[in-house]
């Protein structure tokens, strides 16, 4: 389920932004996404 939702969101983000810098697969697990204490590492583009 996460893969399907992420792929749809990635496609929409590429279309709207014109950018092609999004990961092809979700870099987070469902557990991390649902963990209210988790903050992903900040990276500069």
C-alpha positions as CSV (number, residue, x, y, z in Angstrom):
1,X,0.0,0.0,0.0
2,X,2.8,2.5,0.9
3,X,4.5,1.8,-2.4
4,X,1.4,2.6,-4.4
5,X,0.7,5.8,-2.5
6,X,4.3,6.9,-2.7
7,X,4.5,6.2,-6.5
8,X,1.4,8.2,-7.1
9,X,2.6,11.1,-5.0
10,X,6.0,11.0,-6.7
11,X,4.4,11.2,-10.1
12,X,2.2,14.1,-9.1
13,X,5.2,16.0,-7.5
14,X,7.3,15.5,-10.7
15,X,4.4,16.7,-12.9
16,X,3.6,19.8,-10.7
17,X,7.2,20.8,-10.0
18,X,8.9,19.8,-13.2
19,X,11.7,18.4,-11.0
20,X,13.1,14.9,-11.3
21,X,15.0,14.7,-8.0
22,X,12.6,12.6,-6.0
23,X,13.6,9.1,-4.9
24,X,11.9,6.3,-6.9
25,X,11.0,4.4,-3.7
26,X,9.9,5.8,-0.3
27,X,12.9,6.4,1.8
28,X,10.9,5.8,5.0
29,X,9.2,2.8,6.6
30,X,5.6,2.9,7.6
31,X,6.7,2.7,11.2
32,X,8.9,5.8,10.8
33,X,6.1,7.7,9.0
34,X,3.6,6.9,11.8
35,X,6.1,7.6,14.6
36,X,5.3,11.1,16.0
37,X,8.7,11.3,17.6
38,X,10.7,10.7,14.4
39,X,12.2,13.5,12.4
40,X,14.0,12.6,9.2
41,X,17.6,13.9,8.8
42,X,17.8,17.3,7.1
43,X,19.8,17.2,3.9
44,X,20.7,20.1,1.5
45,X,19.9,19.7,-2.1
